[in-house]
Amino acid sequence: MLPKAIASITKTILQPFLADDLVKKYAKEKPPLRSELFSIEQLQLYAKTLANNHPLSTGQPAEQLLKRLADNESLLLEVHRILTESVKTNHRIVPAAEWLLDNFYLIEEQIYTGKKHLPKGYSKGLPQLAKGKLEGLPRVYDIAVKIISHSDGRVDLKSITGFIKSYQTITPLKLGELWAVPIMLRLALIENLRRLATQIAADILNKNQADFWADEMISTAEKDPKSLVLVIADMARSNPPMGSAFVAELKRRLLGKGTALALPLSWIEQQLSENGFTSDELVQLENQKQAADQVSISNSITSLRFLNTTDWREFVEDTSIVEKILRQDINQVYEKMDFHTRDMYRHYVEKVAKNSDWSEAAVANLVIDLAKENNSNFHGNHIGYFLAGKGRPQIEKIAGMKYSVRDYLRKFFNKVPFLIYAGSIILLAVLFTAFLINNGIAKESKPWMFFLLAIAGWIATSRLASTIINWIATITAKPSLLPRLDFSKGIPAEFRTLVTVPTMLAKVSDIDGLLESMEVRFLANRDVNLQFALLTDFKDADSEIQEGDEVILQIARDKIVELNRKYGSNKNETFFLFHRPRKWNNKEKKWMGHERKRGKLGELNLLLRGKNRENFMLIVADESVLTSIKYIITLDTDTNLPRDAAWKMARLSFFRTSSHEAM
C-alpha cells in the first residue's frame, strides 16, 4: 500500500514503487470507447438495430450522470498533475499525453459547460434504460456513447443527424431527448477522455518504473557488473508489470548498452514466453497503442470543439418528428415563424404529452387535424390557435392532460386576474392595518380614535401591500411571448412595410433635419421591402395658400428625389413624400391639415388602398409600390428607429391585423 506520508504526485513520479496504488486504481478503469469503425451508412443501419434493443425502464428514475461527471473531473485533474510533473522532471511523454496537456483548458471548459447544462434532476426527466451495461442511464446517453464508440470519438453533424433520423424510423425520440443530444455527447466524450487519460497515466507510471530499473542496471553494470544479478533479482521480487509500456521502455533503455545488460533482457524474454509473447511483439503493440491513443484523444478534443460551434437548434428542428408534423400547417404560416415561436409551440406539445398518455407525435397530429377541421375559421385553421391561443383547453381535454396543483392555480388566477390582484392587495392592507390598530391603540380608547387610526393605517399600508404584491407577481407570473414571423433575412414582399413620420413643413430649414433623421432610420433598417415616408402638412394659416409654400414644397420634393438617387433608386421607390393641402376648419376658423395627425394617417391608409388620391397635393413616390404596402410603422419626428427594429415590429403585425381582418 502507498504510505500515507507519501501522497504527492511528484514523489509518485520520482519513486515508481510508490505508484502501485495508482497503477492498480487505473487498471480497474474501463477501456476507451472503441468499437468497430462504421461508415455513415453503417452507422445508420446500426441505429435501427440499437432502437430495437433499447428497453425502457418504468421504475423510479435515477440520477447518475452528475456523479459520474464529478468523478471524471477529479480523475482528469489527477492525471493532469501526473503529466505536468512528468514534464517538469524531464520524463518523456507520449504524443497522446501532449495532446491532453495542450488542450486541457478546453476539457475544463467542457466540464464546466456540462455542469451548467446538466442541472440536478435533469436526466430524471429523460427515458432511461431498463437493462444493459448502461442500465438506469438515459437512453440518449447510450446513443451518444454508441456514436462515439463506432467513430473513435470523431463526430460531425452529418453522422449524428443521420444516426438520429435512422433511429427514429424504429423508435421516435422525445423532444427533450433531442435537446439533450449535445450535452450527452459532451458527457460521453469527457468519459472517453477520462478512460484514455487513465490509460496514458498508467503507462507513464509503468514507464517510470522501467526507467528506474534501467537506471539501476546501467549504473550497476558500469560500477559493479557482478552485482547486476542482484538488481535483476530485486526487480523480479518487485513483480514489475509485464505490459507493453514497461517492456518497451525497458528494452529501449537497455538495448545496445553492452553484453552485461543482455541478462535482464533475457530474463524479460523468458517471462514473456511463459505467456506466449515476445518483447518485439509487445514493442510493436505499444507503438500501435500509442498511435491509437493519439488518434482517439485528438478526435475527442476536435469533437468537443465541434459541439461548441454547432447550432443545435437547426439539428433539433431537422430531426424532430413533432417539427415535421407541425410543418403540415395548412396555411404554411408555421414554417414562416421565427425559431422562438416554433419552439414555444413544440414545448407545449411536449408538455401535453408528458402529462397525458399520448405521445408527442399523436398530440402534434391532433393539432393538425383540428386545424384542418376549422379551415373556414381564420383563428382555428392556424395551429397556433391550439398551441398558444384559446384552443388549448380543447387539446388538453381530448388528450386527457393531467394538471398539477400549480397548473390549477394558474388557470384559476388567469380567469379572474384583476380580482386576485386587487383582492390580495386589499387583504394584505387590511391585515397590516389590523396589526397597527391592535398594537398602536389602547382597548379603552374611543371609537373615533380607532376610526382615525384605521384610515391612517390603511393609507400607509395599502402602498406597502401593493409593493409586496407587485414583487410577488413579477416572481410568479411568466410572460407570454407573442407569436412572431421570421423576418431576420428580410421582410417578404407580401409584408411590405412603410415607416412614416407625420410632421409639419413650417420652413425650409426644417427639411434638412427631417430628411437626415429619415436617412439615419433607413441606414439602421435597410430592406428592399421597407420604405420610408414623410407625411406632411403646412402650418395653420388664415388663407389656403401662403407665400413661400411653393418654395418649401419644391425643395422638399427635390430633396426626396436626391435621397432616392443617392441610394440607387431612380423611381423614388425607397423614400416617399406625401403632402396634403390646407382645408378650412370651421371650428378653428383656420386653414389647416384635416384632423392633423389622425387625419394624415387616415387619408394615407385610404391612399394605400387606392382611394382618395385627391387628398394629397403632392406625392413623391413610385405609386406602383403603394398598393402592395401591408403595414405602417408611425413615428414621431423626434423618435429614433433602432437597428433592425423595423422588421421586428413588422413580424408581430401579422397576427394582429389578421385577427382584425377575420372579423
GUKEDO-338889 format. One record per residue (C-alpha): residue in one letter; x, y, z. Coordinates in pm, whole numbers, padded with zeros to 5 digits, always signed. Example, Ala and Ser with C-alpha at 12.3 -4.5 7.8 and 13.67 -1.06 7.14 Angstrom:
2
A+01230-00450+00780S+01367-00106+00714
//
This chain:
663
M+00000+00000+00000L+00108+00354-00063P+00237+00501+00267K+00021+00785+00397A+00326+01002+00447I+00396+00994+00073A+00097+01143-00103S+00222+01391-00358I+00226+01321-00726T+00585+01440-00752K+00705+01164-00524T+00499+00916-00721I+00677+01018-01038L+01022+01010-00884Q+00974+00688-00685P+00795+00439-00911F+00749+00182-00632L+00510+00425-00467A+00287+00427-00779D+00148+00079-00716D-00180+00210-00577L-00232+00443-00870V-00147+00171-01121K-00394-00066-00954K-00653+00211-00946Y-00611+00289-01315A-00607-00080-01406K-00969-00101-01283E-01075+00165-01531K-01280+00060-01833P-01111+00068-02175P-01168+00365-02409L-01492+00384-02607R-01370+00194-02911S-01573-00043-03123E-01575-00139-03488L-01542+00174-03702F-01857+00237-03908S-01917+00450-04213I-02216+00686-04212E-02428+00423-04390Q-02322+00153-04143L-02398+00387-03851Q-02749+00440-03982L-02809+00065-04014Y-02671+00014-03663A-02905+00285-03531K-03207+00074-03632T-03062-00230-03457L-02997-00025-03146A-03352+00114-03147N-03488-00241-03142N-03273-00326-02839H-03345-00034-02609P-03591-00147-02339L-03703+00145-02126S-03740+00147-01750T-04078+00213-01594G-03944+00246-01240Q-03826+00546-01043P-03564+00734-01249A-03216+00768-01104E-02956+01046-01125Q-02612+00905-01208L-02466+01138-01467L-02380+01424-01233K-02186+01196-01000R-02005+01042-01296L-01917+01386-01429A-01771+01484-01092D-01566+01160-01085N-01442+01228-01438E-01334+01578-01342S-01148+01456-01033L-00963+01183-01223L-00875+01405-01520L-00728+01665-01283E-00526+01391-01113V-00388+01268-01446H-00314+01626-01547R-00100+01667-01236I+00087+01345-01316L+00155+01459-01673T+00265+01801-01554E+00509+01653-01305S+00641+01415-01571V+00721+01709-01796K+00881+01901-01509T+01106+01607-01424N+01207+01562-01791H+01031+01230-01828R+00934+01154-02185I+00559+01156-02253V+00373+01010-02549P+00205+01227-02818A-00141+01149-02678A-00034+01291-02342E+00094+01606-02516W-00250+01646-02679L-00412+01611-02340L-00184+01868-02178D-00210+02122-02460N-00590+02108-02469F-00669+02059-02103Y-00812+02412-02079L-01075+02307-02333I-01160+01994-02134E-01206+02205-01820E-01436+02441-02013Q-01643+02147-02135I-01672+02004-01784Y-01796+02343-01663T-02044+02357-01951G-02157+02005-01868K-02231+02104-01509K-02412+02417-01623H-02635+02239-01875L-02696+01934-01658P-02881+02065-01353K-02974+01828-01075G-03267+01609-01176Y-03235+01689-01549S-03163+01333-01657K-03455+01203-01449G-03691+01357-01700L-03542+01153-01984P-03639+00792-02071Q-03391+00554-01904L-03269+00208-01996A-03409-00092-01813K-03112-00325-01872G-02769-00348-02029K-02431-00203-01938L-02583+00143-01900E-02890+00037-01706G-03050+00329-01526L-02888+00588-01754P-03079+00794-02013R-03142+00626-02346V-02999+00925-02528Y-02672+00889-02333D-02633+00534-02464I-02697+00667-02815A-02417+00922-02765V-02182+00651-02634K-02255+00427-02932I-02194+00708-03182I-01859+00788-03021S-01760+00422-02989H-01817+00345-03356S-01646+00663-03479D-01344+00654-03242G-01454+00981-03086R-01490+01167-03417V-01841+01311-03454D-01990+01558-03700L-02336+01695-03768K-02398+01476-04072S-02324+01148-03892I-02520+01248-03580T-02821+01366-03779G-02820+01052-03993F-02795+00828-03686I-03081+01002-03502K-03309+01003-03807S-03242+00637-03873Y-03303+00552-03505Q-03637+00732-03517T-03762+00523-03808I-03796+00247-03546T-03844+00438-03218P-03927+00811-03204L-03724+01015-02957K-03886+01274-02735L-03822+01641-02791G-03630+01663-02462E-03400+01383-02578L-03315+01567-02899W-03221+01876-02699A-03014+01650-02472V-02805+01507-02759P-02526+01772-02741I-02491+01754-02362M-02490+01372-02372L-02225+01375-02645R-02023+01614-02429L-02051+01383-02125A-01963+01076-02331L-01657+01248-02480I-01542+01353-02133E-01593+00992-02019N-01384+00872-02313L-01110+01123-02231R-01112+01003-01870R-01056+00643-01983L-00784+00743-02227A-00618+00966-01967T-00604+00695-01702Q-00460+00452-01956I-00194+00708-02051A-00119+00779-01683A-00082+00407-01605D+00157+00368-01899I+00360+00666-01776L+00388+00517-01428N+00493+00182-01576K+00750+00355-01796N+00882+00544-01496Q+00925+00214-01320A+01109+00077-01626D+01332+00387-01624F+01405+00333-01256W+01519-00027-01310A+01707+00064-01628D+01899+00336-01441E+01981+00091-01161M+02102-00178-01403I+02306+00055-01621S+02471+00211-01314T+02545-00134-01162A+02680-00270-01493E+02922+00018-01511K+03036+00012-01147D+02993-00347-01027P+02891-00593-01304K+02894-00886-01059S+02609-00730-00861L+02385-00697-01167V+02222-01031-01095L+02116-00897-00754V+01945-00595-00914I+01764-00828-01155A+01655-01038-00857D+01525-00726-00681M+01329-00636-00993A+01185-00986-01015R+01077-00976-00650S+00902-00639-00709N+00678-00817-00960P+00702-00548-01230P+00415-00505-01476M+00488-00708-01786G+00277-00485-02005S+00372-00328-02332A+00460+00010-02177F+00704-00135-01921V+00866-00385-02159A+00900-00140-02449E+01061+00127-02230L+01296-00116-02055K+01407-00269-02383R+01461+00076-02536R+01682+00176-02244L+01888-00145-02222L+01925-00249-02585G+02272-00179-02722K+02419-00086-02381G+02664-00375-02371T+02669-00751-02326A+02630-00725-01947L+02279-00595-01990A+02176-00884-02214L+02094-01081-01894P+01793-00866-01787L+01670-00867-02147S+01692-01246-02148W+01501-01258-01822I+01229-01037-01975E+01205-01264-02279Q+01176-01571-02056Q+00896-01413-01851L+00707-01314-02165S+00749-01654-02332E+00558-01814-02047N+00255-01614-02162G+00317-01669-02532F+00464-01327-02612T+00796-01183-02722S+00940-00841-02643D+00930-00743-03010E+00557-00816-03021L+00495-00603-02713V+00708-00317-02853Q+00502-00328-03171L+00182-00344-02965E+00292-00041-02761N+00361+00160-03077Q+00018+00071-03212K-00147+00161-02884Q+00028+00498-02870A-00086+00576-03223A-00444+00468-03145D-00448+00674-02824Q-00323+00980-03009V-00597+00946-03271S-00866+00892-03006I-00751+01188-02797S-00731+01421-03098N-01071+01304-03226S-01236+01355-02889I-01091+01704-02844T-01185+01801-03200S-01538+01676-03132L-01561+01889-02816R-01476+02192-03027F-01741+02087-03278L-02003+02076-03001N-01924+02439-02913T-01952+02573-03267T-02267+02391-03385D-02612+02550-03392W-02810+02272-03223R-03139+02449-03288E-03113+02350-03654F-03027+01993-03554V-03335+01966-03330E-03567+02102-03597D-03412+01880-03861T-03456+01562-03656S-03777+01639-03463I-04080+01434-03565V-04304+01692-03395E-04148+01965-03609K-04212+01765-03924I-04579+01719-03830L-04638+02082-03734R-04495+02197-04068Q-04808+02044-04223D-04991+02359-04104I-05249+02408-04379N-05180+02780-04433Q-04798+02736-04415V-04766+03007-04152Y-04581+02784-03903E-04274+02741-04122K-04251+03120-04165M-04237+03184-03791D-03918+03258-03603F-03740+02990-03404H-03861+03101-03061T-04227+03086-03167R-04187+02740-03321D-04002+02627-03010M-04284+02758-02789Y-04534+02556-02992R-04321+02241-02973H-04272+02274-02598Y-04647+02294-02548V-04686+01967-02743E-04416+01819-02520K-04596+01939-02205V-04930+01787-02310A-04764+01454-02396K-04568+01448-02072N-04885+01494-01866S-05106+01255-02061D-05093+00907-02213W-05043+01045-02562S-04714+01054-02748E-04573+01382-02874A-04639+01279-03234A-05001+01196-03150V-05056+01537-02989A-04899+01714-03288N-05120+01517-03529L-05424+01609-03320V-05339+01979-03355I-05308+01946-03734D-05637+01755-03760L-05826+02015-03554A-05679+02297-03762K-05799+02124-04081E-06148+02082-03934N-06159+02459-03868N-06035+02556-04213S-06319+02804-04263N-06227+02992-03944F-05912+03202-03966H-05848+03167-03591G-05890+02790-03588N-05709+02696-03907H-05371+02806-03772I-05212+02560-03530G-05114+02846-03301Y-05480+02877-03202F-05448+02537-03031L-05087+02569-02917A-05077+02925-02785G-05433+03054-02801K-05789+02986-02697G-05788+02635-02846R-05554+02499-02577P-05832+02367-02347Q-05971+02164-02638I-05635+01992-02693E-05589+01927-02320K-05940+01782-02286I-05907+01545-02582A-05561+01427-02474G-05675+01380-02114M-05400+01602-01980K-05342+01574-01605Y-05292+01906-01427S-05061+01975-01136V-05166+02191-00842R-04959+02470-00992D-05146+02440-01322Y-05482+02455-01146L-05379+02767-00957R-05252+02933-01273K-05576+02856-01459F-05778+02995-01169F-05571+03313-01149N-05593+03364-01526K-05974+03353-01512V-06004+03639-01262P-05663+03813-01264F-05785+04155-01153L-05995+04012-00870I-05698+03810-00740Y-05458+04102-00779A-05678+04369-00620G-05813+04130-00357S-05461+04034-00249I-05363+04398-00205I-05679+04477-00007L-05645+04168+00213L-05280+04238+00288A-05354+04605+00362V-05637+04505+00599L-05407+04264+00785F-05135+04529+00820T-05391+04787+00935A-05539+04545+01190F-05191+04478+01323L-05126+04852+01363I-05459+04909+01538N-05407+04613+01768N-05061+04727+01872G-05096+05102+01841I-05400+05196+02049A-05533+05102+02391K-05851+04894+02418E-06030+05164+02623S-05980+05426+02350K-06283+05591+02199P-06433+05461+01869W-06337+05773+01671M-05973+05707+01760F-05999+05356+01615F-06161+05505+01305L-05889+05766+01253L-05610+05514+01306A-05776+05271+01065I-05789+05539+00791A-05429+05645+00852G-05316+05284+00871W-05499+05195+00550I-05337+05481+00360A-04991+05378+00481T-05023+05001+00446S-05204+04989+00110R-04891+05124-00060L-04677+04865+00117A-04924+04589+00029S-04926+04699-00335T-04546+04691-00349I-04532+04342-00197I-04799+04200-00432N-04627+04356-00734W-04299+04198-00627I-04463+03857-00584A-04633+03893-00923T-04303+03960-01100I-04159+03642-00948T-04453+03407-01008A-04605+03536-01333K-04442+03424-01656P-04466+03649-01962S-04637+03505-02269L-04443+03560-02589L-04639+03689-02885P-04619+03469-03196R-04377+03618-03447L-04285+03562-03809D-03921+03529-03909F-03816+03839-04100S-03450+03820-03995K-03345+03752-04355G-03560+04030-04493I-03922+04140-04498P-04113+03934-04759A-04277+04124-05043E-04626+04032-04919F-04548+04209-04589R-04405+04530-04738T-04387+04794-04464L-04387+05173-04468V-04219+05375-04193T-04391+05712-04188V-04333+06031-03990P-04632+06270-03971T-04496+06621-03941M-04530+06988-04041L-04341+07174-04313A-04317+07514-04146K-03998+07649-04303V-03719+07547-04539S-03466+07491-04261D-03682+07208-04119I-03646+06995-04431D-03279+06902-04392G-03332+06784-04034L-03634+06573-04130L-03451+06407-04420E-03137+06346-04217S-03341+06168-03948M-03516+05960-04215E-03183+05863-04372V-03048+05753-04031R-03355+05533-03980F-03306+05386-04327L-02937+05306-04270A-03021+05122-03947N-03304+04926-04112R-03213+04864-04477D-03451+04627-04650V-03579+04610-05006N-03938+04583-04882L-03912+04862-04625Q-03998+05215-04738F-03969+05547-04554A-04201+05844-04589L-04266+06196-04466L-04638+06263-04422T-04665+06641-04418D-04895+06939-04383F-04833+07311-04399K-04868+07506-04077D-05208+07654-03993A-05287+07980-04172D-05557+08238-04235S-05560+08159-04605E-05533+07842-04812I-05213+07947-04984Q-04929+08129-04811E-04625+08297-04955G-04332+08056-04963D-04547+07741-04967E-04446+07652-05320V-04074+07704-05245I-04088+07481-04935L-04271+07211-05126Q-04035+07221-05424I-03728+07196-05201A-03882+06904-05009R-03961+06729-05339D-03609+06781-05475K-03450+06657-05152I-03658+06337-05157V-03565+06268-05522E-03199+06338-05443L-03206+06100-05145N-03356+05823-05359R-03085+05868-05622K-02816+05864-05356Y-02913+05507-05272G-02964+05388-05627S-03338+05442-05667N-03439+05636-05979K-03809+05557-05941N-03849+05707-05593E-03923+05363-05452T-03742+05394-05117F-03812+05743-04981F-04157+05897-05018L-04324+06232-04957F-04697+06268-04908H-04814+06628-04867R-05171+06743-04804P-05324+07083-04883R-05482+07308-04623K-05856+07276-04569W-06094+07515-04397N-06173+07416-04037N-06495+07591-03939K-06442+07520-03569E-06087+07654-03554K-06158+07924-03813K-05828+07831-03978W-05693+07679-04293M-05511+07363-04175G-05441+06998-04238H-05761+06798-04196E-05769+06646-03845R-05394+06695-03826K-05202+06372-03737R-05502+06142-03717G-05633+06278-04046K-05297+06233-04218L-05279+05867-04120G-05639+05802-04215E-05601+05956-04558L-05269+05774-04610N-05442+05443-04541L-05710+05529-04797L-05440+05620-05049L-05261+05287-04997R-05590+05113-05071G-05621+05301-05398K-05870+05562-05281N-05891+05941-05236R-05570+06041-05411E-05710+06395-05434N-05648+06437-05060F-05279+06490-05137M-05148+06784-05339L-04803+06625-05384I-04690+06263-05388V-04326+06181-05448A-04322+05801-05470D-04331+05510-05709E-04708+05475-05695S-04697+05117-05822V-04546+05023-05485L-04816+05188-05275T-05091+04928-05314S-04850+04648-05209I-04777+04808-04868K-04934+04599-04592Y-04812+04758-04267I-04738+05110-04149I-04500+05200-03866T-04570+05551-03741L-04300+05753-03566D-04290+06099-03415T-04043+06348-03559D-03801+06304-03269T-03838+05924-03241N-03545+05702-03341L-03577+05364-03509P-03301+05141-03365R-03108+04895-03575D-03326+04609-03709A-03626+04739-03514A-03848+04773-03824W-03859+04406-03925K-03902+04301-03563M-04210+04524-03538A-04347+04413-03875R-04329+04043-03789L-04564+04097-03493S-04825+04275-03703F-04942+03970-03899F-05123+03810-03607R-05286+04138-03502T-05410+04252-03844S-05517+03903-03948S-05743+03873-03646H-05898+04209-03733E-05950+04116-04097A-06116+03787-04000M-06387+03968-03801
//
